[in-house]
Amino acid sequence: MQQCPFKNILDPDIYVDGSHHAVFAEVREQSGGLAYIQDPITNVPYWAVMKRSIADYICKNPLLFSSQAKTILPKEMPEEEVALSRLMLVNMDPPEHVKYRRIVRNAFTPKAVQGYEQRFREVAKETIDKVASKGECEFVTEVAAELPLIAIMSLCGIPMEDKQQFFDWTNTMIFTEDEDMSGEDGIAASQAAAIEVYAYAANLAEKHKRESLSDIVGALLDGTVNDDKLTPEEFQLFFLMLIAAGNESTRSVIAHGMRLLIEHPDQLQKLIDDPSLIPFAVEEILRYNPAFVQMRRTVMEDVEIEGQKLKAGDKMVLNWQAINHDPEIFENPETFDVERFKKKPELNNQHRAFGNGEHFCIGAHMSRMEMQVMFEELIPRLRNPRFSQPVAFVRDYFVNGIKSMNITFDAEQAS
């Protein structure tokens, strides 16, 4: 059998040292942006999309390139698991996707998110207060995880005493490839954690019957699709998706943002000197290291893309990180430049950290707000940050996570 000329970007081992960007660039250069890759781990070959123009075409044709057929997860799953996952919003195709999305979209509009800013800032300030005088912290758990988790829990009416439980459940559910995060049998642990979240959601539904909830949980339970309310299974999966995606993804991007600023002290200094650059820096952080590495689509009928013939049933992988480093869109894409989006306003909305088309991330406005507030609060106070140990990356090809990042900084003196 002829050897595949491309490295397998679904091999979790290439992510453990954080050097996968170089692998993506090599695959994109060798393939022109659409690579047919063998996967000896699963024996299921796939088309890897590494170019923005191809990704946009796929995202704007969701019935030709389905999220629902095999879900958006790049891994292989038994059909019964796929069938259950199809009830989750992120795995739906039109027209169901729009109908279900409508139930909660009002909580995530720019106007609604603006109303959360004061609370977000209070949480960010309290988070920095806890570490500023120590001069050191494990940044992921002590800083990056706090605001995203508290924000989504607040929106869902979850009491703060359950915060650690939801943090642990999220890690176990998402990072199935990393034994440190989900144990030796990651899939079994992930399923067990999901069952715990389902049970928690069921208890919230019972509570709603006794006292009407006015948060997102209430909106989900009162909302209708084709005049029918969500089934218990649909509600539980919707709740699980909001909790997992709503906190872990922004946590990862905040952590990577801090990593990039420590690795590029000249860029950090620009933000110290001119805090008005922080919103532009947020966009560059999102571009450089989007939370999700890649997502799956399934080809539904034979189609040709840039001279390549794809067959119905073929697996596709949209590699968001490679797409965000497409040199046809971004000049010097491997350069981290906090002024990129200020110097070139035409680049606004050109990265794909939140996807594109019908599945554009419903929480994009909230994620941006959380990131901006967190960096506005931490940059003036965690001065001269540096790594005290090597950064530990999560062994995972789906979410671009940092496992731990121990840093030191100038301890803040009591006034």
C-alpha positions in Angstrom: 0.0 0.0 0.0 1.3 3.4 -0.9 2.4 5.5 2.1 0.4 8.6 2.8 2.6 11.7 2.2 0.9 13.7 4.9 1.2 13.5 8.6 -1.9 12.4 10.4 -3.3 15.5 12.1 -5.7 13.4 14.1 -2.8 11.8 16.0 -3.1 13.2 19.5 0.6 12.8 20.1 1.5 15.7 17.8 -0.2 18.1 20.1 1.6 17.4 23.4 4.5 19.8 22.7 2.6 22.6 21.1 4.4 22.3 17.8 1.5 21.2 15.7 1.2 24.5 13.8 4.4 23.6 11.9 2.8 20.2 11.0 -0.4 22.1 9.7 1.7 24.5 7.6 3.6 21.6 6.0 0.4 19.7 5.1 -1.2 22.9 3.7 1.9 23.6 1.6 2.2 20.1 0.3 -1.5 19.7 -0.5 -2.6 23.2 -1.6 -5.1 23.3 1.3 -7.1 20.0 0.8 -5.2 16.9 1.8 -6.4 13.3 1.7 -4.9 11.7 4.8 -4.7 8.1 6.0 -5.4 7.5 9.7 -3.7 4.3 10.9 -5.2 4.8 14.3 -8.8 4.5 13.2 -8.3 3.2 9.7 -10.8 5.9 8.5 -9.2 8.2 6.0 -10.3 11.8 5.7 -10.0 15.1 3.8 -8.2 17.8 5.8 -9.3 21.3 5.0 -6.4 23.8 5.6 -7.4 26.7 3.5 -10.0 29.5 4.3 -11.7 29.6 0.9 -12.4 25.9 1.0 -13.6 26.0 4.6 -16.1 28.9 3.8 -17.5 26.9 0.8 -18.1 23.9 3.1 -19.6 26.0 5.9 -22.1 27.7 3.5 -23.3 24.4 2.1 -24.4 22.5 5.3 -26.6 20.0 3.5 -23.8 19.0 1.1 -21.3 18.8 4.0 -23.2 17.5 7.0 -22.7 18.0 10.7 -25.5 15.6 11.5 -24.4 12.5 9.6 -21.5 11.6 11.9 -21.5 14.7 14.3 -18.8 17.4 14.3 -16.5 15.4 16.5 -13.4 14.2 14.5 -13.3 10.9 16.4 -15.1 7.6 15.5 -18.1 6.7 17.6 -20.6 3.8 17.6 -23.8 4.5 15.8 -25.9 4.6 19.0 -23.7 7.3 20.4 -23.9 9.2 17.1 -27.7 8.9 17.1 -27.9 10.4 20.6 -25.4 13.2 19.7 -27.6 14.3 16.8 -30.0 15.8 19.4 -27.3 18.3 20.2 -27.6 21.7 18.5 -24.0 21.7 17.2 -24.6 18.4 15.4 -27.8 19.5 13.6 -28.2 20.4 9.9 -30.9 22.7 8.5 -33.7 23.2 9.0 -33.7 21.8 12.6 -30.5 23.7 13.5 -32.1 27.1 13.1 -35.3 26.1 15.0 -33.4 24.9 18.0 -30.8 27.7 18.0 -33.7 30.3 18.1 -34.6 29.1 21.6 -31.5 30.5 23.3 -30.1 33.1 20.9 -31.6 36.1 22.8 -29.2 35.3 25.7 -26.2 35.7 23.5 -27.0 38.8 21.4 -24.5 41.7 21.6 -27.0 43.8 23.6 -27.6 41.0 26.1 -23.8 40.3 26.5 -23.2 44.0 27.1 -25.4 43.7 30.1 -23.2 41.0 31.6 -20.0 43.2 31.5 -20.2 44.6 35.0 -20.6 41.1 36.5 -17.8 39.7 34.3 -15.5 42.6 35.5 -16.3 41.9 39.1 -15.4 38.2 38.7 -12.2 39.0 36.8 -11.1 41.5 39.5 -11.9 39.0 42.3 -9.9 36.4 40.4 -6.8 38.6 40.0 -7.2 39.7 43.7 -6.7 36.1 44.8 -3.3 35.7 43.0 -1.8 39.2 42.6 -0.1 39.4 46.0 1.4 35.8 45.7 3.6 36.5 42.8 2.9 33.1 41.3 0.0 31.0 40.2 -1.1 28.0 38.0 -2.7 30.2 35.4 -5.2 27.8 33.9 -7.1 26.8 37.0 -6.5 29.9 39.1 -7.2 32.5 36.4 -8.2 31.3 32.9 -10.9 28.9 34.1 -12.7 31.2 36.6 -14.6 33.8 34.5 -15.8 31.5 31.7 -17.1 28.9 34.2 -18.7 31.4 36.5 -20.3 33.2 33.5 -22.0 30.1 32.0 -23.0 28.9 35.5 -24.6 32.2 36.3 -26.5 32.2 33.0 -27.8 28.7 33.7 -28.7 29.4 37.3 -26.2 27.0 38.8 -25.0 27.7 42.3 -21.3 28.6 42.7 -20.7 25.8 45.2 -21.0 23.4 42.3 -18.2 25.1 40.3 -15.4 22.6 41.0 -17.7 19.7 40.0 -18.6 21.3 36.7 -14.9 22.1 36.1 -14.0 18.4 36.6 -16.9 17.1 34.5 -16.0 19.4 31.6 -12.4 18.2 31.6 -13.4 14.6 31.7 -16.0 14.9 29.0 -13.9 16.8 26.5 -10.3 15.6 26.9 -10.8 11.9 26.3 -7.4 11.5 24.7 -5.4 12.7 27.7 -5.2 10.3 30.6 -4.3 13.1 33.0 -7.6 14.8 32.3 -10.0 11.9 32.0 -8.2 8.8 33.3 -7.0 5.6 31.6 -10.3 4.8 30.0 -11.2 8.3 28.7 -14.3 7.3 26.8 -15.9 5.5 29.8 -15.0 8.4 32.1 -16.4 10.9 29.6 -19.7 9.0 29.4 -19.9 8.8 33.2 -19.3 12.5 33.5 -22.0 13.2 30.9 -24.5 11.0 32.8 -23.8 13.2 35.9 -24.5 16.3 33.9 -27.7 14.8 32.5 -28.9 14.1 36.0 -28.0 17.6 37.1 -30.1 18.9 34.2 -33.0 16.7 35.1 -33.0 18.1 38.6 -33.0 21.6 37.2 -36.0 20.7 35.0 -37.9 19.4 38.1 -37.0 22.7 39.9 -38.5 24.6 37.0 -41.8 22.9 37.5 -41.9 24.1 41.1 -40.5 27.6 40.6 -40.2 29.0 37.1 -36.6 29.7 36.2 -35.9 32.9 34.2 -32.4 32.0 33.0 -31.2 30.1 29.9 -32.4 26.9 31.6 -35.9 28.4 31.8 -35.7 29.5 28.2 -34.8 26.0 27.1 -37.5 24.3 29.1 -40.2 26.8 28.0 -39.1 27.1 24.3 -40.8 25.2 21.5 -39.7 23.7 18.2 -42.7 23.2 15.8 -45.0 23.9 18.8 -43.4 21.1 20.8 -41.2 21.6 23.9 -37.8 19.9 24.1 -37.9 16.3 25.2 -35.9 15.6 28.4 -33.1 14.1 26.2 -33.0 17.2 24.0 -32.9 19.5 27.0 -30.2 17.5 28.8 -27.9 17.5 25.7 -28.5 21.2 25.1 -27.6 21.9 28.7 -24.4 19.7 28.4 -23.3 21.5 25.2 -23.8 25.0 26.8 -21.9 24.0 29.9 -19.0 22.2 28.2 -18.5 24.5 25.2 -19.4 27.6 27.2 -16.6 27.4 29.7 -13.8 25.2 28.4 -13.3 26.9 25.0 -12.9 30.4 26.4 -10.7 29.1 29.2 -8.3 27.6 26.6 -8.2 30.8 24.6 -7.5 32.9 27.6 -4.7 30.6 28.7 -3.2 30.6 25.2 -3.5 34.4 25.1 -1.4 34.7 28.3 1.1 32.1 26.9 1.5 34.1 23.7 2.0 37.4 25.6 4.7 35.9 27.9 6.4 34.4 24.8 6.2 37.8 23.0 7.1 40.4 25.7 7.3 43.2 23.1 3.6 42.6 22.3 2.7 42.5 26.0 4.4 45.8 26.4 2.3 47.4 23.7 -0.9 46.4 25.7 0.6 47.8 28.9 1.4 51.1 27.2 -1.9 51.3 25.3 -4.8 49.3 26.8 -7.0 50.4 23.9 -5.2 47.7 21.9 -6.7 44.9 24.0 -9.8 44.3 21.8 -7.5 44.0 18.8 -5.2 41.7 20.7 -8.2 39.5 21.6 -8.9 39.0 17.9 -5.3 38.1 17.2 -5.3 35.6 20.1 -8.5 34.0 18.7 -6.9 33.9 15.2 -3.6 32.5 16.4 -4.9 29.8 18.7 -8.7 29.2 18.3 -10.1 26.9 21.0 -11.2 24.1 18.7 -8.5 22.7 16.5 -10.7 20.9 14.0 -14.3 19.7 13.4 -15.8 17.1 11.3 -18.2 17.2 8.3 -19.5 14.3 6.2 -19.8 14.6 2.4 -23.4 13.8 1.4 -23.0 13.4 -2.4 -20.1 13.2 -4.8 -18.5 16.6 -5.3 -15.4 18.1 -6.8 -13.4 20.7 -4.9 -10.3 22.4 -6.5 -9.8 19.4 -8.8 -10.2 16.8 -6.0 -13.0 14.3 -6.3 -14.8 13.7 -3.0 -17.3 10.8 -2.6 -20.5 10.6 -0.7 -19.7 9.4 2.8 -16.2 10.8 2.9 -15.0 12.2 6.2 -13.8 15.8 6.2 -11.9 17.7 8.9 -12.0 21.4 9.0 -8.8 22.5 10.7 -9.6 25.9 12.1 -6.1 26.5 13.3 -4.6 26.0 9.9 -7.4 28.0 8.3 -6.6 30.9 10.6 -3.0 30.8 9.5 -3.8 30.8 5.8 -1.2 33.0 4.1 -3.6 34.0 1.4 -5.7 35.8 4.1 -3.1 36.8 6.7 0.3 38.2 5.9 3.0 36.5 8.0 0.5 34.3 9.7 3.0 32.7 12.1 3.8 36.2 13.5 1.8 37.1 16.7 0.9 40.8 16.2 -1.5 42.4 18.7 -1.9 45.4 16.2 -2.7 43.2 13.2 -6.5 43.9 13.3 -6.0 47.6 14.1 -3.5 48.1 11.2 -5.8 46.3 8.8 -9.4 46.8 9.7 -10.4 44.9 6.6 -9.4 41.7 8.4 -12.3 42.1 10.9 -14.4 39.0 10.8 -11.8 37.2 8.5 -10.6 34.7 11.0 -12.7 31.6 11.7 -12.1 31.0 15.4 -15.9 30.8 15.8 -16.6 28.9 12.5 -18.7 30.4 9.7 -22.1 30.0 8.2 -25.1 28.5 9.9 -22.9 27.0 12.7 -21.2 30.3 13.6 -20.7 30.0 17.4 -23.7 31.3 19.3 -21.4 32.4 22.2 -18.9 34.4 20.1 -20.0 37.8 21.6 -19.8 36.5 25.1 -16.4 34.8 24.6 -14.9 38.1 23.2 -16.3 40.0 26.1 -14.9 37.6 28.7 -11.5 37.7 27.1 -11.4 41.5 26.8 -12.4 42.0 30.4 -10.0 39.4 31.7 -7.0 40.8 29.9 -8.0 44.4 30.9 -7.9 43.3 34.5 -4.8 41.1 34.5 -2.4 43.0 32.3 -1.9 46.0 34.6 -1.5 43.8 37.7 0.4 40.6 36.8 3.6 42.5 35.9 6.6 40.9 34.3 5.0 37.5 33.9 7.3 34.5 33.1 7.1 30.8 33.0 8.2 29.0 36.1 7.8 25.5 34.5 7.4 24.4 30.9 3.8 24.7 29.6 2.0 21.4 29.6 -0.4 21.0 26.6 -3.4 18.7 26.5 -2.9 15.6 24.4 -6.0 16.2 22.2 -6.7 16.9 18.5 -10.2 18.5 19.1 -9.8 21.2 21.7 -6.6 23.2 21.8 -6.1 23.1 25.6 -3.4 23.9 28.0 -3.2 21.4 30.9 -1.1 23.6 33.2 0.9 26.8 33.0 2.8 27.8 36.1 3.9 31.4 36.0 5.5 33.9 38.3 5.2 37.7 38.3 6.0 40.7 40.4 3.9 40.3 43.6 1.5 43.2 44.1 2.2 45.1 47.2 -0.6 45.9 49.7 -1.6 49.5 49.5 
